[in-house]
Amino acid sequence: MATEMHPMAPHQLPAFIVAPGGTDYLMVAMAILLVGAVLGVGLLFLRLHTLPERLAHKSQKLQFEIVAVLGLLALFTHIHLFWVASLLLALIDIPDFSGIFGRMAHALERLAGIRPRAEPDTAETQEPQAPTEQAHDVPRPAPSEPRVGKPEELTHA
């Protein structure tokens, strides 16, 4: 085989043209760059996709779980409206109604003379205590009797 170049071929070849059987370094570099770019874009996509869950992580457990389920639905169904809804739900601070309603229920139990329920986590460790008498000793009617009296007497019971 002749090692001479064809007389019509240019004598100064670019560096990216290699001899037959040689390693194409430009193709190897582009393959590494392509794999890195695909991994980088994938990580960026997943980081952006989990943004609502990271925002809702500090909120209430129920709100966080709803945001997580909406995020999974958006990921597997490719319906972007689920992701937008989860982002909006994560950004909205939902008030804690359970605390307000719990305080109202305890206050109504105290007014009605019903023994308060023990909390679920303290029920095993502590025995329920009898309700203590209040300092102003307002008589409590039996549950079957209607409460009558002045409004200020009813509110201080």
LUMVEXFI-137191 format. One line per field, with one value per atom (N, C-alpha, C, O): residue number from 1; residue in three letters; atom name; x, y, z. Coordinates in steps of 0.1 Angstrom, whole numbers, plus 5000, padded with zeros to 4 digits. Each point is the difference from the previous one (the first is absolute). Last residue first. Layout:
N
n (NUM|...)
res (ALA|...)
atom (CA|...)
c1 (X|...)
c2 (Y|...)
c3 (Z|...)
//
This chain:
157
n (157|157|157|157|156|156|156|156|155|155|155|155|154|154|154|154|153|153|153|153|152|152|152|152|151|151|151|151|150|150|150|150|149|149|149|149|148|148|148|148|147|147|147|147|146|146|146|146|145|145|145|145|144|144|144|144|143|143|143|143|142|142|142|142|141|141|141|141|140|140|140|140|139|139|139|139|138|138|138|138|137|137|137|137|136|136|136|136|135|135|135|135|134|134|134|134|133|133|133|133|132|132|132|132|131|131|131|131|130|130|130|130|129|129|129|129|128|128|128|128|127|127|127|127|126|126|126|126|125|125|125|125|124|124|124|124|123|123|123|123|122|122|122|122|121|121|121|121|120|120|120|120|119|119|119|119|118|118|118|118|117|117|117|117|116|116|116|116|115|115|115|115|114|114|114|114|113|113|113|113|112|112|112|112|111|111|111|111|110|110|110|110|109|109|109|109|108|108|108|108|107|107|107|107|106|106|106|106|105|105|105|105|104|104|104|104|103|103|103|103|102|102|102|102|101|101|101|101|100|100|100|100|99|99|99|99|98|98|98|98|97|97|97|97|96|96|96|96|95|95|95|95|94|94|94|94|93|93|93|93|92|92|92|92|91|91|91|91|90|90|90|90|89|89|89|89|88|88|88|88|87|87|87|87|86|86|86|86|85|85|85|85|84|84|84|84|83|83|83|83|82|82|82|82|81|81|81|81|80|80|80|80|79|79|79|79|78|78|78|78|77|77|77|77|76|76|76|76|75|75|75|75|74|74|74|74|73|73|73|73|72|72|72|72|71|71|71|71|70|70|70|70|69|69|69|69|68|68|68|68|67|67|67|67|66|66|66|66|65|65|65|65|64|64|64|64|63|63|63|63|62|62|62|62|61|61|61|61|60|60|60|60|59|59|59|59|58|58|58|58|57|57|57|57|56|56|56|56|55|55|55|55|54|54|54|54|53|53|53|53|52|52|52|52|51|51|51|51|50|50|50|50|49|49|49|49|48|48|48|48|47|47|47|47|46|46|46|46|45|45|45|45|44|44|44|44|43|43|43|43|42|42|42|42|41|41|41|41|40|40|40|40|39|39|39|39|38|38|38|38|37|37|37|37|36|36|36|36|35|35|35|35|34|34|34|34|33|33|33|33|32|32|32|32|31|31|31|31|30|30|30|30|29|29|29|29|28|28|28|28|27|27|27|27|26|26|26|26|25|25|25|25|24|24|24|24|23|23|23|23|22|22|22|22|21|21|21|21|20|20|20|20|19|19|19|19|18|18|18|18|17|17|17|17|16|16|16|16|15|15|15|15|14|14|14|14|13|13|13|13|12|12|12|12|11|11|11|11|10|10|10|10|9|9|9|9|8|8|8|8|7|7|7|7|6|6|6|6|5|5|5|5|4|4|4|4|3|3|3|3|2|2|2|2|1|1|1|1)
res (ALA|ALA|ALA|ALA|HIS|HIS|HIS|HIS|THR|THR|THR|THR|LEU|LEU|LEU|LEU|GLU|GLU|GLU|GLU|GLU|GLU|GLU|GLU|PRO|PRO|PRO|PRO|LYS|LYS|LYS|LYS|GLY|GLY|GLY|GLY|VAL|VAL|VAL|VAL|ARG|ARG|ARG|ARG|PRO|PRO|PRO|PRO|GLU|GLU|GLU|GLU|SER|SER|SER|SER|PRO|PRO|PRO|PRO|ALA|ALA|ALA|ALA|PRO|PRO|PRO|PRO|ARG|ARG|ARG|ARG|PRO|PRO|PRO|PRO|VAL|VAL|VAL|VAL|ASP|ASP|ASP|ASP|HIS|HIS|HIS|HIS|ALA|ALA|ALA|ALA|GLN|GLN|GLN|GLN|GLU|GLU|GLU|GLU|THR|THR|THR|THR|PRO|PRO|PRO|PRO|ALA|ALA|ALA|ALA|GLN|GLN|GLN|GLN|PRO|PRO|PRO|PRO|GLU|GLU|GLU|GLU|GLN|GLN|GLN|GLN|THR|THR|THR|THR|GLU|GLU|GLU|GLU|ALA|ALA|ALA|ALA|THR|THR|THR|THR|ASP|ASP|ASP|ASP|PRO|PRO|PRO|PRO|GLU|GLU|GLU|GLU|ALA|ALA|ALA|ALA|ARG|ARG|ARG|ARG|PRO|PRO|PRO|PRO|ARG|ARG|ARG|ARG|ILE|ILE|ILE|ILE|GLY|GLY|GLY|GLY|ALA|ALA|ALA|ALA|LEU|LEU|LEU|LEU|ARG|ARG|ARG|ARG|GLU|GLU|GLU|GLU|LEU|LEU|LEU|LEU|ALA|ALA|ALA|ALA|HIS|HIS|HIS|HIS|ALA|ALA|ALA|ALA|MET|MET|MET|MET|ARG|ARG|ARG|ARG|GLY|GLY|GLY|GLY|PHE|PHE|PHE|PHE|ILE|ILE|ILE|ILE|GLY|GLY|GLY|GLY|SER|SER|SER|SER|PHE|PHE|PHE|PHE|ASP|ASP|ASP|ASP|PRO|PRO|PRO|PRO|ILE|ILE|ILE|ILE|ASP|ASP|ASP|ASP|ILE|ILE|ILE|ILE|LEU|LEU|LEU|LEU|ALA|ALA|ALA|ALA|LEU|LEU|LEU|LEU|LEU|LEU|LEU|LEU|LEU|LEU|LEU|LEU|SER|SER|SER|SER|ALA|ALA|ALA|ALA|VAL|VAL|VAL|VAL|TRP|TRP|TRP|TRP|PHE|PHE|PHE|PHE|LEU|LEU|LEU|LEU|HIS|HIS|HIS|HIS|ILE|ILE|ILE|ILE|HIS|HIS|HIS|HIS|THR|THR|THR|THR|PHE|PHE|PHE|PHE|LEU|LEU|LEU|LEU|ALA|ALA|ALA|ALA|LEU|LEU|LEU|LEU|LEU|LEU|LEU|LEU|GLY|GLY|GLY|GLY|LEU|LEU|LEU|LEU|VAL|VAL|VAL|VAL|ALA|ALA|ALA|ALA|VAL|VAL|VAL|VAL|ILE|ILE|ILE|ILE|GLU|GLU|GLU|GLU|PHE|PHE|PHE|PHE|GLN|GLN|GLN|GLN|LEU|LEU|LEU|LEU|LYS|LYS|LYS|LYS|GLN|GLN|GLN|GLN|SER|SER|SER|SER|LYS|LYS|LYS|LYS|HIS|HIS|HIS|HIS|ALA|ALA|ALA|ALA|LEU|LEU|LEU|LEU|ARG|ARG|ARG|ARG|GLU|GLU|GLU|GLU|PRO|PRO|PRO|PRO|LEU|LEU|LEU|LEU|THR|THR|THR|THR|HIS|HIS|HIS|HIS|LEU|LEU|LEU|LEU|ARG|ARG|ARG|ARG|LEU|LEU|LEU|LEU|PHE|PHE|PHE|PHE|LEU|LEU|LEU|LEU|LEU|LEU|LEU|LEU|GLY|GLY|GLY|GLY|VAL|VAL|VAL|VAL|GLY|GLY|GLY|GLY|LEU|LEU|LEU|LEU|VAL|VAL|VAL|VAL|ALA|ALA|ALA|ALA|GLY|GLY|GLY|GLY|VAL|VAL|VAL|VAL|LEU|LEU|LEU|LEU|LEU|LEU|LEU|LEU|ILE|ILE|ILE|ILE|ALA|ALA|ALA|ALA|MET|MET|MET|MET|ALA|ALA|ALA|ALA|VAL|VAL|VAL|VAL|MET|MET|MET|MET|LEU|LEU|LEU|LEU|TYR|TYR|TYR|TYR|ASP|ASP|ASP|ASP|THR|THR|THR|THR|GLY|GLY|GLY|GLY|GLY|GLY|GLY|GLY|PRO|PRO|PRO|PRO|ALA|ALA|ALA|ALA|VAL|VAL|VAL|VAL|ILE|ILE|ILE|ILE|PHE|PHE|PHE|PHE|ALA|ALA|ALA|ALA|PRO|PRO|PRO|PRO|LEU|LEU|LEU|LEU|GLN|GLN|GLN|GLN|HIS|HIS|HIS|HIS|PRO|PRO|PRO|PRO|ALA|ALA|ALA|ALA|MET|MET|MET|MET|PRO|PRO|PRO|PRO|HIS|HIS|HIS|HIS|MET|MET|MET|MET|GLU|GLU|GLU|GLU|THR|THR|THR|THR|ALA|ALA|ALA|ALA|MET|MET|MET|MET)
atom (N|CA|C|O|N|CA|C|O|N|CA|C|O|N|CA|C|O|N|CA|C|O|N|CA|C|O|N|CA|C|O|N|CA|C|O|N|CA|C|O|N|CA|C|O|N|CA|C|O|N|CA|C|O|N|CA|C|O|N|CA|C|O|N|CA|C|O|N|CA|C|O|N|CA|C|O|N|CA|C|O|N|CA|C|O|N|CA|C|O|N|CA|C|O|N|CA|C|O|N|CA|C|O|N|CA|C|O|N|CA|C|O|N|CA|C|O|N|CA|C|O|N|CA|C|O|N|CA|C|O|N|CA|C|O|N|CA|C|O|N|CA|C|O|N|CA|C|O|N|CA|C|O|N|CA|C|O|N|CA|C|O|N|CA|C|O|N|CA|C|O|N|CA|C|O|N|CA|C|O|N|CA|C|O|N|CA|C|O|N|CA|C|O|N|CA|C|O|N|CA|C|O|N|CA|C|O|N|CA|C|O|N|CA|C|O|N|CA|C|O|N|CA|C|O|N|CA|C|O|N|CA|C|O|N|CA|C|O|N|CA|C|O|N|CA|C|O|N|CA|C|O|N|CA|C|O|N|CA|C|O|N|CA|C|O|N|CA|C|O|N|CA|C|O|N|CA|C|O|N|CA|C|O|N|CA|C|O|N|CA|C|O|N|CA|C|O|N|CA|C|O|N|CA|C|O|N|CA|C|O|N|CA|C|O|N|CA|C|O|N|CA|C|O|N|CA|C|O|N|CA|C|O|N|CA|C|O|N|CA|C|O|N|CA|C|O|N|CA|C|O|N|CA|C|O|N|CA|C|O|N|CA|C|O|N|CA|C|O|N|CA|C|O|N|CA|C|O|N|CA|C|O|N|CA|C|O|N|CA|C|O|N|CA|C|O|N|CA|C|O|N|CA|C|O|N|CA|C|O|N|CA|C|O|N|CA|C|O|N|CA|C|O|N|CA|C|O|N|CA|C|O|N|CA|C|O|N|CA|C|O|N|CA|C|O|N|CA|C|O|N|CA|C|O|N|CA|C|O|N|CA|C|O|N|CA|C|O|N|CA|C|O|N|CA|C|O|N|CA|C|O|N|CA|C|O|N|CA|C|O|N|CA|C|O|N|CA|C|O|N|CA|C|O|N|CA|C|O|N|CA|C|O|N|CA|C|O|N|CA|C|O|N|CA|C|O|N|CA|C|O|N|CA|C|O|N|CA|C|O|N|CA|C|O|N|CA|C|O|N|CA|C|O|N|CA|C|O|N|CA|C|O|N|CA|C|O|N|CA|C|O|N|CA|C|O|N|CA|C|O|N|CA|C|O|N|CA|C|O|N|CA|C|O|N|CA|C|O|N|CA|C|O|N|CA|C|O|N|CA|C|O|N|CA|C|O|N|CA|C|O|N|CA|C|O|N|CA|C|O|N|CA|C|O|N|CA|C|O|N|CA|C|O|N|CA|C|O|N|CA|C|O|N|CA|C|O|N|CA|C|O|N|CA|C|O|N|CA|C|O|N|CA|C|O|N|CA|C|O|N|CA|C|O|N|CA|C|O|N|CA|C|O|N|CA|C|O|N|CA|C|O|N|CA|C|O)
c1 (4315|4999|5011|5000|4988|5011|5000|5008|4959|5013|5011|5011|4943|5002|5014|5006|4980|5002|5002|5008|4983|5013|5002|5012|4945|5011|5014|5008|4949|5006|5011|5007|4958|5007|5004|4997|4990|4994|5008|5006|4995|5007|4993|4997|4981|5004|5008|4997|5001|4994|5005|5011|5004|4987|4993|4990|5056|4998|4986|4998|5015|5000|4998|4994|5027|4988|5002|5010|5025|4997|4987|4998|5024|4994|4997|4995|5046|4987|4994|5006|5038|4990|4986|4991|5056|4988|4988|4989|5055|5002|4987|4997|5002|5006|4999|4993|5013|4990|5007|5012|5003|5002|4989|4995|5005|5000|5001|4993|5029|4987|5000|5010|5025|4998|4985|4994|5033|4992|4997|4997|5049|4986|4992|5004|5043|4994|4985|4994|5035|5010|4993|5005|4971|5007|5009|5002|4974|4990|5007|4995|5025|5002|4990|5001|5000|5014|5001|5010|4947|5004|5014|5003|4968|5006|5005|5003|4954|5014|5006|4994|4957|5007|5015|5005|4958|5008|5006|5005|4948|5014|5008|4997|4958|5004|5015|5008|4962|5003|5004|5000|4989|4990|5002|4991|5041|4988|4988|4992|5050|5001|4988|4996|5006|4999|5001|4993|5013|4986|4998|4990|5054|4992|4986|4994|5033|5004|4992|4996|4998|4994|5004|4991|5029|4985|4993|4992|5054|4998|4985|4996|5015|5003|4998|4995|5001|4988|5003|4990|5046|4989|4987|4994|5044|5003|4988|4997|5001|4998|5003|4994|5012|4986|4999|4991|5049|4998|4987|4998|5017|4999|4997|4994|5034|4986|5000|5008|5023|5001|4985|4993|5031|4989|5002|5001|5028|5002|4990|5002|4994|5012|5003|5005|4960|4997|5011|4999|5009|4991|4996|5000|5025|5008|4992|5004|4974|5009|5008|5003|4971|4992|5008|4997|5025|4997|4991|5002|5009|5011|4998|5004|4962|5002|5012|4999|4991|4991|5002|4998|5024|5007|4991|5005|4997|4990|5006|5000|5019|5005|4989|4999|5004|4989|5004|4994|5035|4996|4990|4999|5017|5012|4996|5005|4962|5005|5012|5002|4979|4991|5005|4999|5025|5002|4990|5004|4993|5013|5002|5005|4958|4998|5013|4999|5003|4992|4997|5001|5022|5008|4992|5006|4972|5009|5009|5003|4968|4992|5009|4999|5020|4997|4992|5002|5009|5012|4997|5005|4961|5003|5012|5000|4989|4990|5003|4998|5030|5002|4990|5004|5010|4994|5001|5003|5035|4986|4994|5008|5038|4998|4986|4997|5014|5006|4998|4999|4989|4990|5005|4993|5036|4994|4990|4998|5023|5010|4994|5003|4971|5002|5009|4998|4996|4988|5001|4996|5040|4999|4988|5001|5015|4998|4999|4999|5009|4988|4997|4988|5053|4988|4987|4991|5048|5000|4989|4994|5011|4995|5001|4991|5026|4986|4994|4990|5056|4994|4984|4993|5034|5001|4993|4993|5011|4991|4999|4990|5041|4986|4990|4990|5055|4998|4986|4994|5019|4999|4997|4992|5016|4988|4998|4989|5051|4989|4987|4991|5048|5000|4988|4994|5014|4995|4999|4991|5027|4986|4994|4990|5057|4992|4985|4992|5037|5001|4992|4992|5012|4992|5000|4989|5039|4986|4990|4990|5057|4997|4985|4994|5022|5000|4996|4993|5013|4988|4999|4989|5050|4989|4987|4991|5049|4999|4988|4994|5018|4994|4998|4990|5047|4989|4995|5008|5013|5004|4988|4989|5011|5004|5004|5002|5002|4992|5005|5012|4998|5004|4991|4994|4988|5010|5003|4992|4987|5000|5011|5012|4982|4989|4999|4992|5039|5004|4990|5003|5003|4996|5003|5002|5028|4987|4997|5009|5026|4997|4986|4990|5025|5011|4998|5006|4955|5008|5011|4998|4985|4997|5008|5011|4995|4989|4996|4993|5040|5005|4990|5003|4998|4996|5004|5000|5029|4987|4997|5009|5023|5000|4986|4990|5025|4998|4999|4999|4989|5008|4996|4989|5010|4992|5009|5010)
c2 (5306|4987|4991|4988|5059|4998|4986|4996|5022|5000|4997|4996|5006|4989|5000|4989|5046|4988|4988|4991|5051|5000|4988|4995|5011|4997|5000|4991|4997|5012|4996|4990|4972|5010|5011|5002|4943|5013|5009|4995|4953|5011|5013|5004|4945|5011|5010|5002|4945|5013|5010|5000|4955|5001|5013|5004|4985|5001|5001|5006|5014|4987|5001|5009|5033|4993|4986|4997|5034|4995|4992|4992|5051|4986|4997|5008|5022|5002|4986|4991|5028|4991|5003|5002|5018|5008|4991|5005|4977|5009|5007|5003|4949|5013|5009|4997|4948|5010|5014|5001|4952|5008|5011|5005|4944|5015|5007|4997|4955|5006|5015|5006|4961|5007|5005|5003|4955|5011|5006|4993|4982|4996|5013|5011|4979|5006|4995|4997|4986|5003|5006|4998|4989|4988|5004|4991|5043|4991|4988|4994|5043|5000|4990|4999|5008|4996|5000|4993|5019|4986|4997|4988|5046|5001|4986|4992|5014|5000|5001|4995|5026|4988|5001|5011|5013|5002|4987|4992|5013|4997|5001|4993|5035|4987|4998|5010|5029|4992|4986|4991|5049|4991|4991|4992|5041|5006|4991|5002|4981|5005|5007|4999|4985|4989|5005|4995|5036|4995|4989|4999|5016|5010|4996|5002|4971|4999|5010|4997|5005|4988|4998|4997|5039|5002|4988|5001|4996|5008|5003|5001|4974|4993|5008|4995|5026|4991|4992|4997|5029|5009|4992|5002|4975|5006|5008|5000|4982|4990|5005|4996|5030|5000|4989|5002|5026|4988|5000|5006|5019|5002|4986|4992|5016|4996|5001|4994|5028|4996|4997|5010|4988|5006|4994|4988|4998|5014|5006|5010|4945|5001|5015|5002|4988|4995|5001|5003|5008|5010|4996|5008|4961|5012|5011|5006|4955|4997|5012|5002|5002|5000|4997|5005|4993|5014|5000|5009|4949|5006|5015|5004|4972|4994|5007|5003|5007|5007|4995|5007|4974|5010|5008|5007|4942|5011|5011|4999|4957|5011|5010|5007|4951|5002|5011|5001|4986|4987|5003|4992|5044|4993|4988|4998|5027|5008|4993|5001|4979|5000|5008|4995|5007|4987|4998|4995|5045|5000|4986|5000|5006|5007|5000|5000|4980|4992|5008|4994|5029|4989|4991|4996|5039|5006|4989|5000|4988|5003|5006|4996|4995|4987|5003|4993|5044|4994|4987|4998|5022|5009|4994|5000|4979|4997|5008|4995|5013|4987|4997|4995|5056|4989|4987|5000|5034|5002|4988|4992|5013|5006|5002|5005|4976|4992|5006|4992|5026|4995|4992|4996|5020|5012|4996|5006|4960|5006|5013|5003|4974|4992|5006|5000|5022|5001|4991|5005|4992|5013|5001|5005|4958|4998|5014|5000|4999|4992|4998|5000|5021|5009|4992|5006|4968|5011|5010|5003|4964|4994|5010|5000|5015|4997|4994|5004|5002|5013|4998|5007|4956|5004|5013|5002|4983|4991|5004|5000|5022|5004|4992|5005|4982|5013|5005|5005|4954|4999|5013|5001|5000|4993|4998|5003|5016|5010|4993|5006|4967|5010|5010|5003|4966|4993|5010|4999|5019|4996|4993|5003|5007|5012|4997|5006|4959|5003|5013|5000|4988|4990|5002|4999|5029|5003|4990|5003|4989|5012|5003|5004|4961|4996|5012|4998|5010|4993|4995|5000|5022|5010|4992|5005|4971|5006|5010|5002|4953|5013|5007|4997|4964|5004|5014|5009|4956|5008|5004|4998|4977|4992|5007|4994|5032|4988|4992|4997|5054|4990|4988|4998|5051|4990|4990|4998|5055|4989|4990|5005|5036|4990|4989|4991|5047|4990|4990|4989|5032|5005|4989|4988|5015|4995|5006|5002|5008|5004|4996|5007|4984|4995|5004|4994|4995|5011|4994|4990|4983|5002|5012|5002|4979|5010|5004|5009|4956|5014|5011|5011|4946|5002|5014|5009|4966|5006|5002|5002|4958|5013|5005|4993|4964|5010|5014|5009|4939|5012|5010|5001|4943|5012|5012|5001)
c3 (5829|5005|4995|5004|4986|5009|5005|5009|4961|4993|5010|4995|5019|4991|4994|4997|5031|5008|4991|5003|4978|5006|5008|5002|4978|4990|5006|4997|5034|4993|4991|5002|5007|5008|4992|4988|5005|5000|5009|5010|4964|5007|4999|4989|5011|4992|5008|5012|4999|5003|4990|4996|5003|4995|5003|4994|5020|4986|4995|4989|5058|4995|4985|4995|5028|5000|4994|4994|5035|4986|5001|5008|5023|5000|4985|4992|5025|4994|4999|4995|5026|5005|4994|5008|4987|5003|5003|5002|4986|5012|5003|5012|4965|4997|5012|5009|4988|5002|4997|5003|4972|5013|5001|4989|4986|4998|5013|5010|4986|5001|4998|5003|4972|5013|5000|4990|4983|4999|5014|5009|4981|5003|4999|5003|4970|5011|5002|4990|4976|5010|5013|5011|4948|5005|5012|5009|4968|5006|5006|5010|4965|5014|5007|5012|4940|5004|5015|5005|4976|4996|5004|5004|5025|4987|4997|5009|5022|5001|4986|4991|5024|4995|5002|4999|5034|4987|4996|5009|5018|5003|4987|4990|5017|4995|5003|4998|5008|5012|4996|5009|4963|5002|5012|5004|4983|5004|5002|5009|4977|5014|5004|5011|4945|5010|5014|5009|4957|5001|5009|5008|4983|5008|5001|5011|4963|5014|5008|5012|4942|5005|5015|5008|4969|5001|5006|5009|4981|5011|5003|5011|4951|5012|5012|5010|4948|5003|5012|5008|4978|5004|5003|5011|4972|5013|5006|5011|4945|5010|5014|5010|4950|5005|5011|5009|4967|5008|5006|5011|4941|5015|5007|4994|4959|5005|5015|5007|4953|5014|5005|5003|4946|5008|5014|5002|4963|5003|5009|5007|4977|5009|5004|5011|4958|5014|5009|5012|4943|5006|5014|5009|4966|5003|5007|5010|4974|5012|5004|5012|4949|5012|5012|5011|4948|5003|5013|5008|4975|5006|5004|5010|4968|5013|5007|5012|4943|5009|5014|5010|4952|5007|5010|5008|4972|5000|5009|5012|4979|4992|4998|4990|5038|4989|4990|4990|5048|4992|4990|4990|5038|4994|4991|4990|5034|4989|4994|4987|5051|4989|4988|4988|5051|4994|4988|4990|5035|4993|4994|4988|5039|4988|4992|4988|5054|4991|4987|4989|5045|4995|4990|4990|5032|4991|4994|4988|5046|4988|4989|4989|5053|4993|4988|4990|5038|4993|4993|4989|5037|4988|4993|4987|5053|4990|4987|4989|5049|4994|4989|4989|5021|5007|4993|4988|5001|5004|5007|5004|4977|5013|5004|5011|4946|5011|5014|5009|4945|5010|5011|5009|4956|5006|5011|5010|4965|5009|5006|5012|4956|5012|5010|5012|4946|5009|5012|5011|4957|5006|5009|5012|4958|5014|5008|5012|4941|5002|5015|5003|4982|4998|5003|5005|4997|5011|4999|5010|4956|5012|5012|5009|4950|4998|5013|5005|4992|5001|4999|5008|4986|5014|5002|5010|4946|5008|5014|5006|4966|4997|5008|5004|4999|5006|4998|5009|4970|5015|5006|5010|4944|5003|5015|5005|4981|4997|5003|5006|4997|5010|4999|5010|4955|5012|5012|5008|4952|4999|5012|5005|4993|5002|4999|5007|4984|5014|5003|5010|4945|5007|5015|5006|4967|4998|5007|5005|4996|5008|4998|5010|4964|5014|5008|5010|4945|5002|5014|5006|4981|5000|5002|5008|4988|5013|5000|5011|4962|4997|5013|5006|4979|5009|4997|4999|4963|5012|5008|4996|4962|5011|5012|5010|4945|5001|5012|5000|5004|4991|5002|5011|5001|5005|4989|4990|5019|4991|5004|5000|5023|5003|4990|5003|4993|5011|5003|5005|4945|5013|5011|4996|4959|5004|5014|5008|4949|5014|5004|4997|4959|5009|5014|5009|4952|5006|5010|5006|4949|5014|5006|4996|4960|5000|5015|5002|4986|4997|5000|5002|5031|4986|4996|5009|5027|4999|4985|4992|5030|4994|4999|4998|5016|5011|4994|5008|4972|4998|5012|5003|4994|5000|5000|5007)
//
